[in-house]
C-alpha cells in the first residue's frame, strides 16, 4: 500500500467513527441516511483494499461491520451493536495504521526520445527503498494532415531493457493513487501535431495523485520563451522543475512562478552520465566513425516551420560538402516529430523532405540516427552543427563539445568584398555626419558629411571606428547593439539582447579610437529574460518599449533611476481582439511633449506621458485597421496601415488630436514596379515611411519601389526605379521572401539615406530632384583583421542565449569542420562548460536533488 492511499483510508475511517457519534436509537429518516453513509464508506474502503490486494483480513472485518450497520437500522439491541461497530472500526483503523507502506512514485512519459527528461529522477527514486516506482508509458496520437486523421502511437516497447514498463491498460489511477506523479507533456489538448491520450491530461492525473510534478522535455539557453509561460498543465501541477534560478526569474509575474523549483535538468544529468560511461557505440557505428571527427547534425521543428524549403536547400548543400570531407563523420538526428510535423503542418514539403532523407542514406553521407536516447549520440560526438533554439545545444555544452549554429540562408563562402561591407542597424544624424552601430562591431562608426561623401566618392567609404563601447565584451559578432540616440552629454546605445544601456562621450569632435569615457547602466530591477526593448529619447529620459508583453522600462538620466510601468500597455492591450504571442510590435514618436504609441496590431493610438504615466487611448477609425508605423510633423500625427496600404493623417489640436478631421490616403500600388509575397504568403509592399520636407517617403518591404507622397496634395510618384531592381532575386545570404528589401532608411536634409538588404549598398536619394548616388560603407582591412585575430567567434550573445559560434560571412561551416578536424577548437571546451554554470543548476545531480525535495514534501505532509 502506498502512503497516499493509506492516508486516504485513515481519513475515511475517521469520518466513519465520527458519523457513529451522530446516530441515536430513535427511528428517523436522518438516522437511516447516516447508516447508509456509513455502509457506503465501509464498502469503499474495502473495495480499495481488495483492488490493491492489501489487508484481506481487514476486508472481512469491514464485511462484519456492514452486517452490524444493517442490524442497527432495524434498531435491535441498538447500543450493543453500536458499541461493537465502533470497536470493529477502531480495530480496522489500527490494522491499516500498522500496515507497511511504500511511496508510489509514478512516471508518465510518452515518447521514448524524451525519457531523458525524467530518467535521472527515476534512477534516484528506484534506489530509495521507501519507494515503489512505476514507469507508465502512455499512448499518444500524431496528426496526419494529408489523411486528416490522428494516428495512435505507443513507445512502451522501445524503452531500455533496464526500465520496467507498466502497461497503461493495467494501471488504474483511481485505484493506485500515486504519492508523486511526474510528467513532461505540457500541452494537454492544445497541441496540433502530437497529443497524448486524454485519460492522461494533467487534470486527470492530478485528481488521483498527491503531488504532480512537471519537468520540461527541453533545456533552454537560460530563460523560458514567452510562449512556454502559460501552458495548460501549469494550473494542475504542484511543482515545476526549473533548470536554474535565472530560468525561474524569467517567469516572475506568471501563475507558475511560485511552483518552480530551480533544481536543474535531468537531461543534463543523462548527458554527463553517458559521457562518463563512454561505451555506448554499436559495432556498426564504430566502423563508420573510426578515425574521424564525429559531428551531430540537429534539425528542429522550429526550423521546419519557419525556414520551410530554405532548410532543405541548406541541408542539401551541407551534405554535398560533408560528402567530400573524408575526416568528418556526420550523424543526422532530426527531431523525433519531424515527419509528423511535415505531414500535419508542412504537407507541401513532405515529399521533398523524404527525398532529402533518401539522398542522405543512399549516398552514405553519414548515419541517420533514430536511436532512442540522444545522450548516447552526444557522448560519441565531437561537435554540434545545425538549428538554433534547441535544448540539444546546452546538452552539448554540458558535454564540452563546440557548437556551430547554421544560418540557413548562407550556402556559399562569402567574398572578401562582402566581409568588409557594413550593415547600418541604428543611427543618428549629428549635423551632416552619421553615427551608427553595425551588426558585427561592439561600438560606434562615424561617416562625416555623409550625403556629400556618397555623392562625390570615387570609391567606397571607409568608415571611422570610434572605438568599442563597454557592455558587450561577452559577444562582439552577433549584432551587439541595436538602438542609438544622443543628447548634449553624449551617446546612448542599447543592445538587442540585454538589460543595460551603454553610454559614451561620442560627438563630432571625437577622434577615432578615443572612446575611453564609456560605461554601462544596468537595469538591476529587471527580473525577466526579455531585453529592455526599443529605445526612445524623451526629454531627460530613455524609454524602452517591449518587443512583446506590456512592461515599459524608463531610465531617468538626471536622477539615475530606473522606473517600470507594467500597467499602461496592459490596459491598451485589453482592447485588442484575439491577442496572441508575437502580434505586438510597438512603435512611438515624440510630439507635443508626449509619446504617441501604436501597438502594431490594432487601431489604438496611445498618448503617454512617461514622467507621470498619464495616458489616453484613441481608437482611430474602426477595428479593421492595424497601424504598423507612426510619424509626426509639426501639425499632424501620421499613421500607416500597410496591410490596407493606407496613410492616415490626424491633425493636432493643441495637445490633443482631432479625430473628427482624419484624412485617409490610399497608396497607389499600381505604380509599384514589382512586389511579391513573403514566406507566410502575405503581401506587404512597404515596411515604414520617412518624413522629408513636404513629403512622406514610403520605404519598401516586399517590393522594389520607393514612392514619395506629397503631404498636402497627396500626389504620389516613384522616385527611384533602379536601386532595388534586383531585390526580388535570391542570392547567398538573402531570400526576398524572408527579408525586407530595405535594411535601413533615414532622412538627411532633403535626402533619404537608404541601404538595401541583399548586398548592403547605400544610396543617397534627393527627394526634390530625385537624383541619387550609391556606394558601400566599409570597415578598414586593418580593423577587420584585428577583430578576427582576437576572437574565434565563440560567444554568448546574452544571458538567455547559447555559447556557440554562429554561421556568418566571417565564420563558415567549412572553416569550422576544418578547425575541428585539425584539433584547433580544444580551447573552446573550458569556456563552453563555464558558460553553462548560470544556465543549469546541479549538473549531474539534478535527479537526486529533485527526488530528495519531493520526498521531503511527502514526509512533511
C-alpha positions in Angstrom: 0.0 0.0 0.0 1.3 3.5 -0.8 1.2 6.4 1.7 -1.4 8.5 -0.2 -3.8 5.6 -0.2 -3.2 4.8 3.5 -3.8 8.4 4.5 -7.0 8.4 2.4 -8.3 5.3 4.1 -7.5 6.6 7.6 -9.4 9.8 6.8 -12.4 7.8 5.7 -12.3 5.7 8.9 -12.1 8.9 11.0 -15.2 10.1 9.2 -16.9 6.8 9.8 -16.2 6.9 13.5 -17.5 10.5 13.6 -20.7 9.5 11.9 -21.5 7.0 14.6 -21.5 9.8 17.2 -24.4 11.3 15.3 -26.6 8.2 15.4 -29.3 7.7 18.1 -31.8 4.9 18.6 -34.8 6.9 17.7 -36.1 5.8 14.3 -35.9 8.6 11.8 -35.1 9.2 8.2 -31.9 11.1 9.3 -30.6 8.1 11.2 -31.3 5.7 8.3 -29.4 8.1 6.0 -26.4 8.3 8.3 -26.3 4.5 8.5 -26.4 4.3 4.7 -23.4 6.7 4.5 -21.5 4.5 7.0 -22.1 1.4 4.9 -21.1 3.3 1.7 -17.8 4.4 3.3 -17.0 1.0 4.6 -17.7 -0.6 1.2 -15.5 2.0 -0.4 -12.6 1.3 2.0 -13.0 -2.5 1.4 -13.0 -2.1 -2.4 -9.8 -0.1 -2.4 -8.1 -2.8 -0.2 -9.3 -5.6 -2.4 -8.2 -3.9 -5.6 -4.7 -3.5 -4.3 -4.5 -6.9 -2.6 -3.9 -5.3 0.7 -5.3 -6.4 4.1 -7.8 -9.0 3.1 -8.4 -9.9 6.8 -9.4 -6.2 7.3 -11.9 -6.6 4.4 -13.6 -9.4 6.4 -13.8 -7.1 9.4 -15.4 -4.5 7.3 -17.9 -7.0 6.0 -18.8 -7.8 9.6 -19.1 -4.1 10.3 -21.6 -3.7 7.4 -23.7 -6.5 8.9 -23.7 -4.6 12.2 -24.8 -1.4 10.4 -27.7 -3.3 8.8 -28.9 -4.6 12.3 -28.6 -1.1 13.7 -31.0 0.1 11.0 -33.5 -2.4 12.4 -33.0 -0.9 15.9 -32.4 -4.3 17.5 -30.1 -4.2 20.5 -29.0 -0.8 19.2 -26.5 0.2 21.9 -24.8 -3.2 22.0 -24.4 -3.3 18.2 -23.3 0.4 18.1 -20.6 -0.4 20.6 -19.5 -3.5 18.6 -19.5 -1.4 15.3 -17.2 1.3 16.8 -14.9 -1.4 18.2 -14.7 -3.0 14.7 -13.9 0.4 13.1 -11.1 1.1 15.7 -9.6 -2.4 15.0 -9.7 -1.7 11.3 -8.1 1.7 11.9 -5.3 0.1 13.9 -4.7 -2.6 11.3 -4.5 -0.1 8.5 -2.3 2.3 10.5 0.2 -0.6 11.2 0.3 -1.7 7.5 3.7 -1.3 5.9 3.7 1.3 3.2 5.8 2.5 0.3 5.6 5.7 -1.5 4.3 5.1 -5.0 6.3 7.3 -7.5 4.8 7.2 -11.0 6.4 8.4 -14.2 4.2 9.1 -17.3 6.5 9.5 -20.3 5.0 9.2 -23.8 7.9 9.4 -26.4 10.9 7.3 -25.6 13.2 10.1 -27.1 12.0 12.4 -24.2 12.6 9.8 -21.4 15.9 11.5 -20.6 13.9 14.4 -19.1 12.7 12.1 -16.4 15.3 9.3 -16.2 17.7 10.6 -13.6 14.8 11.3 -11.2 13.5 7.8 -11.8 17.0 6.4 -11.1 17.2 8.2 -7.8 13.7 7.1 -6.8 14.4 3.5 -7.8 17.3 3.4 -5.4 15.2 4.6 -2.5 13.8 1.6 -0.5 10.9 3.7 0.7 9.6 4.0 -2.8 8.0 1.8 -5.4 8.5 3.3 -8.9 6.1 2.8 -11.8 7.0 3.8 -15.4 3.7 4.1 -17.2 4.3 4.8 -20.9 1.2 6.5 -22.2 -0.2 6.3 -25.7 -0.2 9.4 -27.9 -1.5 10.5 -31.3 0.1 12.2 -34.3 -1.9 14.2 -36.7 -1.5 13.4 -40.4 -2.9 16.4 -42.3 -2.9 14.5 -45.6 -5.3 12.0 -44.2 -6.8 14.5 -41.7 -6.6 11.8 -39.1 -5.0 11.3 -35.7 -2.9 8.2 -35.7 -2.3 6.2 -32.5 1.3 5.6 -31.4 2.8 3.8 -28.4 6.5 3.6 -27.4 6.3 1.2 -24.5 8.3 -1.5 -26.3 11.1 1.0 -27.3 12.3 1.8 -23.7 15.6 0.5 -22.5 15.6 -3.1 -21.1 16.6 -1.8 -17.6 13.4 0.2 -17.4 10.5 -2.0 -16.3 7.5 -0.5 -18.1 4.0 -0.9 -16.7 1.2 -1.5 -19.2 -1.0 1.6 -19.1 -4.1 -0.6 -19.7 -3.5 -2.3 -16.3 -2.6 0.8 -14.4 -5.8 2.2 -12.9 -5.0 5.6 -11.5 -8.0 5.9 -9.2 -7.1 2.6 -7.6 -3.3 3.2 -7.3 -3.3 6.9 -6.4 0.4 7.7 -6.7 2.1 9.7 -4.0 4.0 11.6 -6.7 3.5 11.7 -10.4 6.0 13.1 -12.9 5.0 14.3 -16.4 6.9 16.0 -19.3 4.0 16.8 -21.7 2.8 20.4 -21.0 0.1 20.9 -23.7 -2.9 18.7 -22.6 -5.3 19.2 -25.5 -3.6 22.3 -27.2 -1.0 20.6 -29.4 -1.9 20.4 -33.1 0.9 18.0 -34.0 1.1 15.4 -31.2 -1.2 14.8 -28.3 -1.3 12.3 -25.5 -4.4 10.2 -24.7 -7.0 12.3 -22.9 -7.0 9.9 -19.9 -3.6 11.3 -19.0 -4.1 15.0 -19.3 -2.8 16.8 -16.2 -6.2 17.3 -14.6 -6.9 13.5 -14.7 -3.5 12.5 -13.3 -3.7 15.2 -10.6 -7.2 14.1 -9.4 -5.7 10.8 -8.3 -2.2 11.9 -7.2 -0.9 13.6 -4.2 1.8 15.6 -5.9 2.0 16.3 -9.7 5.4 17.4 -10.9 6.2 18.7 -14.4 9.7 18.5 -15.8 10.3 20.2 -19.2 11.4 17.9 -22.0 13.8 20.6 -23.2 16.7 22.8 -21.9 16.9 26.4 -22.9 19.8 28.8 -23.2 18.9 30.3 -19.9 15.4 31.7 -19.8 12.0 30.4 -20.8 10.4 31.7 -24.0 7.2 33.7 -23.7 5.1 31.1 -25.5 6.1 28.5 -22.9 4.9 30.5 -19.9 1.2 29.7 -20.0 0.8 26.0 -20.8 -2.4 24.3 -19.7 -0.7 21.9 -17.3 0.5 24.7 -15.0 -2.8 25.1 -13.3 -2.8 21.5 -12.2 0.8 20.8 -11.2 2.2 21.2 -7.7 5.8 21.7 -8.8 7.7 22.7 -11.9 11.4 21.6 -12.1 13.2 24.7 -13.5 16.7 24.3 -14.9 18.1 27.3 -13.0 17.3 30.3 -10.8 17.6 32.6 -13.8 15.1 30.4 -15.7 12.7 30.8 -12.8 13.2 34.5 -12.6 12.3 34.8 -16.2 8.8 33.6 -15.2 8.3 36.1 -12.4 4.8 37.5 -12.6 3.3 34.4 -14.1 1.0 31.9 -12.3 3.6 29.2 -12.4 6.4 31.1 -10.8 5.7 30.1 -7.2 5.5 26.4 -8.2 9.0 26.4 -9.7 11.9 24.6 -8.1 15.3 25.7 -9.7 16.9 22.3 -9.3 18.4 21.7 -12.8 17.6 19.3 -15.7 17.6 15.5 -15.8 18.6 15.9 -19.5 21.9 17.3 -18.4 22.4 14.5 -15.9 21.9 12.0 -18.6 24.5 13.6 -20.9 27.1 13.7 -18.2 26.4 10.1 -17.2 26.6 8.9 -20.8 29.9 10.8 -21.4 31.4 9.2 -18.4 30.3 5.7 -19.5 31.8 6.1 -23.0 30.7 2.6 -24.1 27.5 3.3 -26.0 28.5 2.8 -29.6 27.2 -0.1 -31.7 29.7 -2.1 -33.7 28.1 -0.9 -36.9 28.6 2.7 -35.9 32.2 2.1 -34.7 33.2 1.0 -38.2 31.8 4.2 -39.8 33.1 6.6 -37.1 36.6 5.1 -36.6 39.4 7.6 -37.0 37.1 10.6 -37.8 35.8 13.6 -36.0 32.2 13.0 -35.3 29.7 15.8 -35.9 26.0 15.6 -35.0 23.5 17.5 -37.1 20.4 18.6 -35.3 17.3 19.9 -37.1 14.4 21.3 -35.1 10.7 21.7 -35.6 11.2 25.5 -35.4 13.4 25.3 -38.5 10.9 23.2 -40.3 8.1 25.6 -39.6 10.0 28.8 -40.1 12.6 28.1 -42.8 10.5 25.8 -44.9 12.1 24.9 -48.2 15.2 27.1 -47.3 16.2 24.5 -44.7 16.0 21.6 -47.2 18.2 23.6 -49.7 20.7 24.4 -46.9 20.9 20.7 -45.8 21.5 19.5 -49.4 24.4 21.9 -49.8 25.8 20.8 -46.4 25.5 17.1 -47.3 27.4 17.7 -50.5 30.2 19.5 -48.6 30.5 16.7 -46.0 30.5 14.0 -48.6 33.9 15.2 -49.8 35.4 15.6 -46.3 37.0 12.2 -45.5 38.0 13.0 -42.0 34.5 14.0 -40.9 31.7 11.6 -39.9 28.2 13.0 -39.8 25.3 11.8 -37.7 22.0 13.4 -38.7 19.4 13.3 -35.9 16.2 15.1 -36.9 13.7 16.0 -34.2 11.6 12.9 -33.3 8.4 14.6 -34.6 9.9 15.7 -37.9 7.9 13.5 -40.2 4.7 14.1 -38.2 5.2 17.8 -38.4 5.8 17.7 -42.2 2.6 15.7 -42.6 0.5 17.9 -40.3 1.8 21.4 -40.8 4.1 21.4 -44.0 2.5 18.8 -46.1 3.6 20.5 -49.3 7.2 19.8 -48.4 6.8 16.3 -47.0 7.9 14.6 -50.3 10.9 16.9 -50.7 12.0 16.1 -47.1 11.6 12.3 -47.8 13.7 12.8 -51.0 16.4 14.6 -49.0 16.4 11.8 -46.4 16.8 9.2 -49.1 19.7 11.1 -50.7 21.4 11.2 -47.3 21.0 7.5 -46.7 21.5 6.2 -50.3 24.7 8.2 -50.8 26.2 7.2 -47.4 26.6 10.8 -46.3 26.5 9.6 -42.7 24.4 7.9 -40.1 20.7 8.6 -39.9 20.1 8.5 -36.2 16.8 7.0 -35.0 18.1 5.7 -31.7 16.0 6.3 -28.6 18.4 8.3 -26.4 20.1 11.4 -27.8 22.6 11.4 -24.9 24.3 8.3 -26.4 24.9 10.2 -29.6 26.1 13.3 -27.8 28.6 11.2 -25.9 30.3 9.9 -29.0 30.2 13.3 -30.9 33.0 15.8 -31.1 30.8 18.8 -32.2 27.3 20.1 -32.8 26.0 21.7 -36.0 22.5 22.7 -37.0 19.5 24.5 -35.8 19.3 27.3 -33.3 16.8 27.3 -30.4 17.3 23.7 -29.4 17.8 22.2 -25.9 20.4 19.9 -27.5 22.9 22.8 -27.7 23.1 23.1 -24.0 23.4 19.3 -23.7 26.4 19.5 -26.0 27.7 22.4 -23.8 27.4 20.1 -20.7 29.5 17.5 -22.6 32.1 20.2 -23.5 31.5 19.9 -27.3 31.8 23.0 -29.5 28.6 24.1 -31.2 28.0 25.7 -34.6 24.6 27.3 -35.5 23.5 27.3 -39.1 22.5 30.4 -41.0 20.1 28.7 -43.3 20.4 31.5 -45.9 24.2 31.1 -46.4 25.0 28.3 -48.8 28.4 29.5 -50.0 31.5 31.2 -48.6 31.4 35.0 -48.6 33.8 37.1 -50.7 36.4 39.5 -49.4 34.3 42.4 -50.5 31.2 41.1 -48.7 33.1 40.8 -45.5 34.1 44.4 -45.4 30.6 45.9 -46.1 28.9 47.3 -43.0 25.2 47.0 -42.2 23.6 50.0 -40.6 21.4 48.8 -37.7 20.7 52.0 -35.8 21.9 55.6 -36.4 21.5 59.2 -35.6 22.5 62.3 -37.6 24.6 65.0 -36.0 24.8 67.9 -38.3 25.9 66.4 -41.6 27.5 63.4 -40.0 26.1 59.9 -39.3 26.9 57.9 -36.2 25.8 54.3 -36.4 26.0 50.9 -34.9 26.6 47.9 -37.2 25.8 44.2 -36.8 29.3 42.9 -36.1 31.2 45.5 -34.0 30.6 46.4 -30.3 31.0 50.1 -30.9 30.2 53.2 -33.0 31.1 54.1 -36.5 31.1 57.5 -38.0 31.0 58.8 -41.5 31.5 62.6 -42.0 29.3 64.7 -44.2 27.6 61.6 -45.3 25.5 62.8 -48.2 28.4 64.7 -49.9 30.7 61.8 -49.3 28.4 59.4 -51.1 27.8 61.8 -54.0 31.4 62.7 -54.5 33.2 59.4 -53.6 35.5 57.8 -56.1 35.4 54.6 -54.2 33.6 53.1 -51.2 33.6 54.9 -47.9 35.9 53.6 -45.3 34.1 54.5 -42.0 35.8 55.7 -38.9 35.5 53.4 -36.0 35.1 55.4 -32.8 36.0 52.5 -30.5 34.4 49.7 -28.6 31.7 50.5 -26.1 31.5 48.8 -22.7 28.9 46.3 -22.1 29.2 43.8 -24.9 32.5 42.2 -24.1 31.0 38.8 -24.0 29.6 39.0 -27.5 31.0 41.1 -30.4 29.9 39.3 -33.5 26.1 39.0 -33.4 24.6 42.5 -33.5 25.9 43.7 -30.1 23.8 46.9 -30.3 20.5 47.8 -32.0 19.5 51.3 -30.9 21.4 54.6 -30.6 20.5 58.2 -29.7 22.3 61.2 -28.3 22.0 64.4 -26.4 24.4 67.2 -25.4 26.2 64.9 -22.9 26.9 62.1 -25.2 25.6 59.0 -26.9 23.4 56.2 -25.6 23.2 52.8 -27.2 21.2 49.8 -26.3 21.7 46.1 -27.1 19.3 44.0 -29.0 19.7 41.4 -26.2 20.3 42.6 -22.6 19.2 44.7 -19.7 21.6 47.6 -19.8 22.4 50.8 -21.7 25.9 51.8 -22.8 26.9 55.4 -22.7 29.9 57.2 -24.2 31.0 60.7 -24.9 30.9 60.3 -28.6 30.4 63.5 -30.5 31.5 65.4 -33.6 34.9 66.2 -32.0 35.8 62.7 -31.1 38.8 61.1 -32.6 38.9 57.5 -33.9 39.7 55.0 -31.2 39.4 57.6 -28.4 36.2 56.4 -27.0 37.6 55.8 -23.5 34.9 57.6 -21.4 32.2 55.0 -21.6 30.3 52.9 -19.1 27.2 50.8 -18.7 23.9 51.4 -16.9 22.4 48.2 -15.8 18.7 47.7 -15.0 19.2 45.7 -11.8 15.5 45.7 -11.1 14.7 43.7 -14.2 13.7 40.2 -13.4 12.6 38.6 -16.7 14.7 37.4 -19.6 13.3 39.9 -22.1 15.6 42.6 -23.4 14.8 46.2 -22.4 13.2 46.8 -25.9 13.2 49.6 -28.4 14.8 52.7 -27.1 13.3 56.2 -27.4 14.6 59.6 -26.0 12.0 61.6 -24.1 13.4 64.8 -22.5 15.8 63.6 -19.8 14.5 60.1 -20.0 15.2 57.0 -22.1 12.1 54.9 -22.7 12.0 51.3 -23.8 9.0 49.7 -25.4 9.0 45.9 -25.2 9.3 43.6 -28.2 6.4 41.7 -26.7 4.4 42.0 -23.5 3.4 45.1 -21.6 6.3 46.4 -19.5 7.7 49.8 -20.2 11.1 50.4 -18.7 12.4 54.0 -18.3 15.7 55.4 -17.2 15.8 58.9 -15.7 19.2 60.3 -16.9 19.4 63.1 -14.3 18.2 61.0 -11.3 20.0 57.9 -12.5 16.9 55.9 -11.6 15.1 53.0 -13.3 11.3 53.1 -13.4 8.9 50.4 -14.5 5.3 50.8 -15.9 3.5 47.5 -16.2 0.0 48.9 -16.3 -0.4 51.3 -19.3 0.3 49.0 -22.2 -1.7 46.2 -20.5 -4.8 48.4 -20.4 -4.3 49.3 -24.0 -3.9 45.6 -24.9 -7.3 44.7 -23.4 -8.9 46.3 -26.4 -7.1 44.0 -28.9 -9.1 41.1 -30.1 -7.6 37.6 -30.1 -4.2 38.9 -28.9 -1.5 36.2 -29.0 2.2 35.9 -28.7 4.2 37.7 -31.4 1.5 40.0 -32.5 2.6 43.2 -30.7 5.1 45.4 -32.4 5.1 48.8 -30.6 6.3 52.0 -32.3 6.3 55.5 -31.0 7.1 59.2 -31.7 7.7 62.2 -29.5 5.4 65.1 -30.2 3.6 67.8 -28.3 5.6 66.9 -25.1 4.1 63.3 -25.1 5.0 59.9 -26.5 2.4 58.6 -29.1 2.4 54.8 -29.2 0.9 52.3 -31.5 0.7 48.5 -30.9 1.3 47.3 -34.4 -1.8 45.1 -34.3 -4.7 47.4 -33.6 -6.3 50.7 -34.3 -5.3 52.1 -30.9 -3.2 55.2 -30.6 -1.9 55.8 -27.1 -0.9 59.3 -25.8 1.6 58.7 -23.0 3.4 61.0 -20.5 6.4 58.9 -19.3 7.1 61.0 -16.2 3.5 60.8 -14.8 2.3 57.6 -16.5 -0.8 59.6 -17.6 -2.3 58.2 -20.8 -5.3 58.4 -23.1 -6.3 55.9 -25.7 -7.7 56.9 -29.1 -9.4 54.4 -31.3 -8.7 55.6 -34.8 -11.3 54.8 -37.5 -12.5 51.2 -36.9 -11.2 47.9 -35.7 -10.4 46.7 -39.2 -7.2 48.9 -39.0 -3.9 47.7 -37.7 -1.4 50.6 -37.7 2.2 49.5 -38.3 4.1 52.8 -38.5 3.8 56.2 -36.8 5.4 59.5 -37.6 4.8 63.2 -36.9 5.3 66.7 -38.3 4.6 70.0 -36.6 0.9 69.8 -37.4 -0.1 66.1 -37.7 0.3 62.6 -36.5 0.7 60.2 -39.4 -0.2 56.5 -39.2 0.2 53.8 -41.8 -1.7 50.5 -42.2 0.5 48.8 -44.8 -1.8 45.8 -44.9 -4.5 48.1 -46.3 -1.9 50.3 -48.0 -3.3 53.4 -46.4 -1.8 56.5 -44.8 -3.8 58.3 -42.1 -3.3 62.0 -41.3 -4.7 63.2 -37.9 -4.3 67.0 -37.1 -3.1 68.1 -33.7 -5.4 70.2 -31.7 -3.1 71.7 -29.0 -2.0 68.6 -27.0 -4.9 66.6 -28.3 -5.7 65.2 -31.8 -8.7 66.0 -33.8 -10.2 62.5 -34.5 -13.1 64.1 -36.3 -10.9 65.5 -39.0 -9.0 62.5 -40.2 -7.7 62.2 -43.8 -7.2 58.8 -45.4 -4.7 58.5 -48.3 -4.9 55.3 -50.4 -1.4 54.3 -51.6 -1.3 53.9 -55.3 0.1 50.4 -55.6 -0.4 50.4 -59.4 2.8 52.4 -59.8 4.9 49.7 -58.0 7.2 48.0 -60.4 7.4 44.6 -58.7 6.1 43.2 -55.4 5.9 39.7 -54.0 4.5 37.6 -51.1 6.6 36.9 -48.0 7.2 33.4 -46.7 3.8 33.3 -44.9 2.0 34.1 -48.1 1.2 37.7 -47.1 1.7 40.7 -49.4 3.1 43.8 -47.7 4.7 46.2 -50.1 6.0 48.7 -47.6 7.7 48.5 -44.1 7.9 52.1 -42.9 8.0 55.7 -44.1 10.4 58.7 -43.7 9.3 62.3 -43.4 11.3 64.6 -45.7 10.3 68.2 -46.2 6.8 68.3 -47.7 6.9 64.5 -48.5 6.3 61.2 -46.9 8.7 58.6 -48.5 7.4 55.0 -48.5 10.1 52.5 -47.8 9.7 49.1 -49.4 9.3 45.8 -47.6 8.5 43.1 -50.2 8.7 45.3 -53.2 11.2 47.2 -55.2 9.7 50.7 -55.5 10.3 53.8 -53.4 7.3 56.3 -53.5 7.1 59.9 -52.4 3.7 61.2 -51.2 3.0 64.9 -51.0 1.7 65.7 -47.5 -0.7 68.4 -48.8 -1.8 67.3 -52.3 -1.4 63.5 -51.7 0.2 63.2 -55.1 2.3 60.1 -55.4 5.3 59.4 -57.5 8.1 56.8 -57.9 11.5 58.4 -57.1 13.9 55.7 -58.0 13.4 52.7 -60.3 16.9 51.3 -60.4 18.2 51.0 -56.8 16.1 48.0 -55.9 15.7 46.4 -59.3 17.5 43.1 -58.2 15.7 42.8 -54.8 13.3 40.1 -55.9 16.2 37.8 -56.7 17.7 35.3 -54.3 21.4 35.3 -53.6 23.8 34.0 -51.0 22.6 35.2 -47.5 19.4 36.7 -48.9 16.0 35.5 -49.8 13.3 38.0 -50.8 10.5 36.1 -49.1 12.2 36.3 -45.7 13.9 39.7 -45.8 12.7 43.2 -46.4 14.3 44.7 -49.5 15.5 47.7 -47.4 17.6 47.3 -44.3 17.8 51.0 -43.1 16.4 54.4 -44.0 16.6 57.9 -42.5 16.2 61.5 -43.6 19.2 63.9 -44.0 18.1 67.4 -45.0 16.3 66.9 -48.4 17.6 63.4 -48.9 16.9 59.9 -47.7 19.8 57.7 -46.8 18.8 54.2 -47.6 20.5 50.8 -47.5 19.3 47.8 -49.4 19.4 44.4 -47.8 20.8 41.9 -50.4 24.2 43.4 -50.8 24.3 46.3 -48.2 24.7 49.0 -50.8 23.9 52.6 -49.6 22.1 55.3 -51.6 21.6 59.0 -51.1 18.4 60.0 -52.9 17.4 63.6 -53.2 13.6 63.8 -52.7 13.3 67.0 -54.6 15.1 66.3 -57.8 15.1 62.5 -57.5 18.9 62.3 -58.2 20.8 59.5 -56.4 24.3 58.3 -55.7 25.4 54.9 -54.3 28.3 53.3 -52.5 29.2 50.8 -49.9 30.1 51.6 -46.3 33.2 49.6 -45.4 35.3 48.7 -42.4 39.0 49.1 -42.8 41.0 46.0 -43.6 43.2 46.6 -40.6 40.3 46.7 -38.2 38.7 43.6 -39.5 41.9 41.6 -39.4 42.5 42.7 -35.8 39.0 41.7 -34.8 39.3 38.2 -36.5 42.7 37.6 -34.8 41.4 38.5 -31.4 38.2 36.4 -31.5 37.3 32.9 -32.6 33.6 33.6 -32.9 32.5 31.5 -30.0 30.4 33.7 -27.7 27.2 34.0 -25.7 25.0 36.9 -27.0 23.2 37.4 -23.8 22.2 35.7 -20.6 19.4 33.9 -22.4 21.4 32.6 -25.3 23.7 29.7 -26.1 27.5 29.7 -26.1 28.4 28.8 -29.7 29.7 30.1 -33.0 27.1 31.3 -35.4 27.5 31.0 -39.1 28.1 34.3 -40.8 30.1 35.8 -43.6 33.1 35.6 -41.4 32.7 32.1 -40.0 31.6 29.4 -42.4 30.8 25.8 -41.9 33.7 24.5 -43.9 36.1 26.5 -41.7 34.5 25.1 -38.6 34.8 21.5 -39.8 38.4 22.0 -40.9 39.3 23.5 -37.5 37.6 20.7 -35.7 39.5 18.1 -37.8 42.8 19.8 -37.1 42.2 19.9 -33.3 42.1 23.7 -33.2 38.9 24.0 -31.1 40.2 22.4 -27.9 40.4 25.7 -26.1 36.6 26.2 -26.5 35.7 23.3 -24.2 36.5 25.1 -20.9 34.7 28.3 -22.0 31.7 26.1 -23.1 31.4 24.5 -19.7 31.9 27.8 -17.8 29.1 29.4 -19.8 26.7 26.6 -18.6 27.0 27.4 -14.9 24.3 30.1 -15.0 22.2 28.1 -17.4 21.6 24.8 -15.5 21.8 24.1 -11.7 23.2 20.9 -10.3 24.6 19.4 -13.4 24.9 15.6 -12.9 22.9 15.5 -9.7 19.6 17.1 -10.6 17.7 13.8 -10.3 18.9 13.2 -6.8 18.0 16.8 -5.7 14.5 16.6 -7.2 13.8 13.2 -5.6 15.1 14.4 -2.2 12.9 17.5 -2.3 9.7 15.7 -3.3 10.2 13.0 -0.7 10.7 15.7 1.9 7.4 17.4 0.9 5.6 14.0 1.2 7.1 13.2 4.6 6.2 16.6 5.9 2.6 16.1 5.0 
